[in-house]
Amino acid sequence: MTETASLRDYFLLEARHAPRRAPIAAAILGGLCVLGTHAILVRFPPRALHFLERAFDIQGIASVLLINDLMAAYFAPFFVGLAGLLGAIVTAREEGQLEVLLAKPLHARVLLAARVWPILGAAAATGAAVAIATGLSILPYLAPGDMVSAAGALGGGLFLTAFALLLLAMLLPLLVRMRDAFHALLVGSLVWLGPLMPSAVMIYRPDVYEGRVILRSAITMPSLVWHDAAAAWLGPLVLVLVAPLCALFVRIAGRVLERADAR
């Protein structure tokens, strides 16, 4: 009972020291970026908007705006989480702080979980805030017969938030072995950029997806716009289901950290 209480107190201590300003600032900035993007894109020449519609196989100004908004819902939670993880793990190891903590009578996996979960939670909250802003801000641009809706925009944002959380969790086993924050930032940025490449191909080499409709729907971001009705319920569901997957990678990273510490 005493040990359980001590662990709870330690988790609460780490949660109190988790970064708060960065997630709040990122959520506000993400919402402002969504509004700013809307103000700029609606002033684009019709030919430019038509090019985007053709490239991403979408129709209407609301769809064009949503494609850009989803980028914010993907960017904000990932880099809020990555910055927090770099500070809690890589920089702490780089400065020798992590070794001091690991010298205490505390399992490495417990230490890691206590430091990581508040960061992942803050990243999830940031992504959810941007997703809500996306769903609300798209309302003035919706027209009868549009292929998108506010519910679908919200669901798409939550789906990408869940995906960003999964990427962060998958990075953990690698981050616990790294001692250079700059290299870790480069690796994290590449991991974030990788899933966007199939969507970029739609602009430069649309012929790649000819006759591959299922593949295109499975690996490109505009799929959340094409399947708006599904995104409305799939996004919240995936955000819930990603939690156990994150827990699995946190546990794996804890084992990796224990083995590294044992050496």
C-alpha positions, 0 to 999 in steps of 0.5 A, spaced: 500 500 500 505 504 501 509 503 495 503 504 491 502 510 494 509 512 493 508 511 486 502 515 485 506 521 488 511 520 484 507 520 478 503 526 480 510 529 481 512 528 474 505 531 472 506 537 476 513 538 472 511 537 465 511 542 460 504 546 460 506 553 457 508 549 450 502 545 449 497 551 451 501 556 446 501 550 441 494 549 441 492 557 441 497 558 435 494 552 431 487 555 432 490 562 429 494 558 424 487 555 421 484 562 421 490 565 418 490 560 413 482 561 411 483 568 411 489 567 406 486 561 401 480 564 400 483 570 396 487 565 392 486 566 384 481 561 382 486 557 378 490 556 384 484 553 388 482 549 382 489 546 381 489 544 389 482 541 387 484 537 381 491 535 385 487 532 391 481 530 388 476 534 392 471 539 390 469 546 394 473 551 398 471 548 404 475 541 402 481 546 400 481 549 407 480 542 410 486 539 407 491 545 410 487 545 417 489 537 417 496 539 417 495 543 423 492 538 427 498 533 425 503 538 426 501 541 433 501 535 437 507 531 434 512 537 435 509 539 442 510 531 444 517 531 441 519 537 444 517 534 451 520 527 450 526 531 448 527 535 454 524 529 459 529 523 456 534 525 451 536 532 454 536 529 461 540 524 459 545 528 455 546 533 461 547 527 466 540 528 470 537 521 467 543 517 470 542 521 477 534 519 477 536 512 475 541 511 480 535 511 485 531 505 487 526 506 482 525 502 476 527 505 469 520 503 466 516 506 472 521 513 471 520 513 464 512 512 464 511 517 469 515 522 465 512 520 458 505 520 460 504 527 462 507 529 455 503 524 451 497 527 454 499 534 453 500 532 446 493 529 445 490 535 448 493 540 444 491 536 438 484 535 440 484 543 441 486 544 434 481 539 431 475 542 435 478 549 432 478 546 425 471 543 426 468 550 428 472 554 423 470 550 417 462 552 418 462 559 415 465 556 408 460 550 408 455 549 402 449 545 401 452 538 397 459 539 400 463 533 400 466 535 407 462 537 414 464 540 421 463 533 424 468 530 419 473 535 420 473 534 427 474 527 426 479 528 421 483 532 426 482 527 432 485 521 427 491 525 425 492 527 433 492 519 434 496 518 429 501 523 431 501 520 438 502 513 435 508 516 432 511 519 438 510 512 442 514 508 437 519 513 437 520 512 444 525 505 444 529 509 440 529 516 444 531 512 450 538 510 447 540 517 444 544 522 447 544 528 442 538 532 442 539 535 435 540 528 432 533 526 436 530 532 433 532 530 426 530 523 427 523 525 429 522 530 424 523 525 419 518 520 422 513 526 422 515 528 414 515 520 412 507 519 412 506 526 408 510 523 402 504 519 399 500 526 399 505 530 396 506 525 390 499 527 388 501 533 386 507 532 383 506 524 380 499 523 380 500 518 375 503 513 380 496 512 383 492 510 377 489 504 378 490 504 385 484 507 388 485 503 395 492 504 396 491 511 395 485 512 400 490 508 405 496 512 405 494 519 403 491 525 408 486 527 403 482 520 404 480 523 410 476 529 406 474 523 401 471 519 407 468 525 411 462 521 414 467 515 416 472 520 419 466 523 423 466 517 428 473 514 426 477 519 429 474 519 436 474 512 436 482 511 434 484 516 439 481 512 444 484 505 441 491 508 440 492 509 448 493 501 449 498 501 443 502 507 446 502 504 453 505 498 449 511 502 446 512 506 453 513 499 456 518 497 450 522 503 451 522 502 459 525 495 458 530 498 453 532 503 458 533 498 463 537 494 459 541 500 457 542 502 464 544 495 466 550 496 462 
